[in-house]
Amino acid sequence: MHMDMSQYLEIFIDESKEHLQTMNEILLILEGDVDNLSHLGEIFRIAHTIKGMSGTMGFTKVADLTHKMENVLDLVRNGNLKVDSTIVDILFECFDALEEYIDNLEKTGKEGDLDSSELVKKLTIIAENKGTAGTTSKKSEAKKTIKEESPKAEKVEAGDVDFHIQLNDIDSIINKAVELGVKSYLIKVTVDAGCMLKAARAFIVFNTLERFGEILKSYPLAEEIEDERFDESFEILYFSKLDEHYIQTELMRISEIASVYVRTLNESEMAIEEKKEDVEIDLNHIESKETDVKAKEESQSKGDKGKTSKTVRVEIGRLDNLMNLVSELIIIKTRLEDLDTTNHRSNDQGSKNNMNEAIEYLERITTSLHDAVMKVRMVPVERTFNRFPRLVRDLSKELGKNIRLFMSGEETEVDRTVIDEIGDPLIHLIRNSLDHGIESPADRMKAGKDETGFVALRAYPDGNTVVIEVEDDGKGINPEIIKRKAVEKKIVSKEEADLMSDKDLINLLFRAGFSTVDKVTDLSGRGVGLDVVKSKIEAINGTVEVVSILGQGSKFIIRLPLTLAIIQALMVNLNEEKFAIPLNNIKEITTIETSKITMVQDQEVVLYRNKTLPIIRMKDVLEIEYAPETLDELIVVIVKKGDVEAGLVVDSLIGQQEIVIKSLGKYLTGIKAIAGATILGNGSVALIVDPNQLF
Amino acid sequence: MSDMREFVTFRLNQEYYGINIQNVENIEKVLPITRIPYTLNYVKGVINLRGIIVPVVDLRARFGLEKRTTTDESRIIIVNLEDNKIGMLVDSSSEVLQISEDDIDAAPNVRREFNNEFIKNIGKKNGRIIMLIDLHKVLNIEHVE
């Protein structure tokens, strides 16, 4: 049962990230509430879990760092050390280091070169200085309490445990073990009741054991364990040179293991009882014994190029639903096959009806299937939001401003790909609000505002889109300053700027080469402006707009599509070419009399519903040659972007269709007005127009 | 005996060209090509290659040869270069040739019919001359480490 460790790397990374996120949250709470020991207990638990996991995976740097963190946290927990800002800062540094290790592991499969020995030294100094200050008795008392609190400390005398493993010839097994110079053990491992990945835990158990000895037999069988076909516990017959306490301690280090019972086969019950006494061994002792094993493992894994792929954790119910739909799909396939054979015999109305019915049924299933697959890909925005409390904390310290972050709607779900792309733009917008938006405490007092600034990060679903807002109660955006800057930087001409509304002026912020702050701070002015934010969001078919009230604050509103891969689109003809226009951009479809079109500043417009509607000739946009139109009426697809509208002139409409968005690949990137391509029913390729880029 | 190198050969007009076989994924009959706006003149469009959208470069246009409609013989050679999957439209393509290192020379600087920089080497096989093209230059893709 030898499996590749790398397949568990993903799980390790996923879990570590989750743990780190929790740690981050608690550290932030801890900073404001240093006396609350329950937070520390939680951080201790996380450090301990990560230590265990990384130890098993052979990531020594992570294990070492978390071990030292544990030592310090332990002292704090037991009142031997008082939490102050230095300690919180060091814990934050540890968190950063751990995060970087995990990042490296995800990217390269290795921990990377980051040297945390300084940090380890700092932790050691704290632990030693304060640790020795406490009395010895207190220390041992402290040790006891950990044991009691630790969820893993459950230990039952091995003699009481019933084993299911069939041992027909115990004697011969024991003899064989003696022959080989090893001891034989029966091990019963029970995983936590709430454990989601039992097979993975079992694998780590097997793997750990195989490092130190040989597994002869298991109950249930190894294959069954691999398929997760066991309740909460499994049993192993094991040969090893190691003693049982070592085995037990090693196995208990694996996360989500509730208990481990080890029974030595060739020893009496008495002997086991006796040995139980010194199960409480010094962890440090084990650690040192273990180092050469780890070193060996590290050299083994050096050859691996363990880049991990993107994963999504999926609720089992969603997969069940998916499975159901697939079985329905198979049923309908059989039904269609049946219809086909009956069709050969008769060609009457009845079979035609049957066919239509079947197709309708098929349509229903594919729609549900699409829905179900989309749900599998959905993850809560929490994953991205989680890092912002820390960001705001660090930045406000750096800027000398008091800022409170308010978050809501973290549970809102979006597609996994969106999550990955939205992080950087949001960081940028938050930095922006903190740096440029919120005033210094003195200025805020002068303006009659509360000294503490306020930044809100909200997410909520809205129809077929998800909205994320970044709002601050800072000084707002002054359209006049933007106007002056835009003219100075020749982004627009003076005349153009004079004609623009305040709203249009504010939206100039998103143009390339715009930055309103003269002095370049460490935070902003890194050469990335709001134009990058905009293009990143547009790359995932989203939109961003800003509303601002001078003196009261600004709000950036990001709209994201719920799904990326499959959309509803309107198919249109231009000459003999077919194009798709995403339905969510379309407001309505109408005809417009050619005679009503007038020219305003080189732009064709028409008065439609009492509003001037710019007319865009799609054939011009898409470089299609055509003779001047002689039609009296044009077919116009009215598209909207925010509350701006434009009419796209097309030759004819084909109809609404569900299309799968495909990328044009990196050889053809950044093609104006094109969002991607899709494959039509006949196998040919049609381009998807991106109306957002047209006006 | 020196090392043999393998090339996929194709034809444009009456000339033979070769591409290092390591860059060639497969050779396809001409599939319907969808035009893409705002691209260079030699980007013919994209095709649906079994569910993947693949851009197609018209080598005649790239080499500055006169336009010609595709025939039954026309082929799209799918190459993979620096992780880009790209199709190249050629007049015909049929064989894989082994050319010995000894028969591969530097490209002489005499041909003026088209941009000479696309030809890296000249290979000889059975009295035939095969121009070995520099894919990076032809497809205008930079070398990646």
Chai-1 contact restraints between the chains, C-beta under 6 A:
chainA,res_idxA,chainB,res_idxB,connection_type,confidence,min_distance_angstrom,max_distance_angstrom,comment,restraint_id
A,L622,B,P37,contact,1.0,0.0,6.0,A-B,restraint_1
A,E623,B,P37,contact,1.0,0.0,6.0,A-B,restraint_2
A,K662,B,I53,contact,1.0,0.0,6.0,A-B,restraint_3
A,L664,B,I53,contact,1.0,0.0,6.0,A-B,restraint_4
A,Y667,B,P55,contact,1.0,0.0,6.0,A-B,restraint_5
A,Y667,B,N84,contact,1.0,0.0,6.0,A-B,restraint_6
A,Y667,B,I86,contact,1.0,0.0,6.0,A-B,restraint_7
A,L668,B,P55,contact,1.0,0.0,6.0,A-B,restraint_8
A,I671,B,Y38,contact,1.0,0.0,6.0,A-B,restraint_9
A,K672,B,Y38,contact,1.0,0.0,6.0,A-B,restraint_10
A,A677,B,I53,contact,1.0,0.0,6.0,A-B,restraint_11
A,I679,B,N48,contact,1.0,0.0,6.0,A-B,restraint_12
A,G683,B,N48,contact,1.0,0.0,6.0,A-B,restraint_13
A,S684,B,P32,contact,1.0,0.0,6.0,A-B,restraint_14
A,V685,B,T34,contact,1.0,0.0,6.0,A-B,restraint_15
A,V685,B,V46,contact,1.0,0.0,6.0,A-B,restraint_16
A,V685,B,N48,contact,1.0,0.0,6.0,A-B,restraint_17
